[in-house]
Amino acid sequence: MLDALRQGPLTAGELTGLLELSRSAASEHLAVLREAGLVREERRGRNRVYHLRAGGLSHVGDWLKHYEHYWNERLDDLGSLLDATAPAPGTPGAPSTAPRENPAERKNDA
């Protein structure tokens, strides 16, 4: 829903159709997003139009930054482990260094 609202305001019906949700499911999602301060609801006649309030996402980004160092360190450790345990090129079990054939190119050659 947030991705859809990045393009601009949408009615509840438009969101329901775009995301192939039931009305009740869309309503529940929108209620949660509204309570979290991520969307704003505007009444236009019989329709409810929803607007993205992206400012609330900055809090999520700030929270995730605390874990960025941890994950970068863990991924570096994993890369080192994989490098250390990978078979040397040319030994049995080592990945081939030959370029892989692209099946789409094979069709074009025919």
PyMOL commands that set and color helices and strands:
alter all, ss='L'
color gray80, all
select helices_A, chain A and resi 2-6+12-19+23-35+54-85+103-109
alter helices_A, ss='H'
color red, helices_A
select strands_A, chain A and resi 10-11+39-44+47-52
alter strands_A, ss='S'
color yellow, strands_A
deselect
rebuild
show_as cartoon
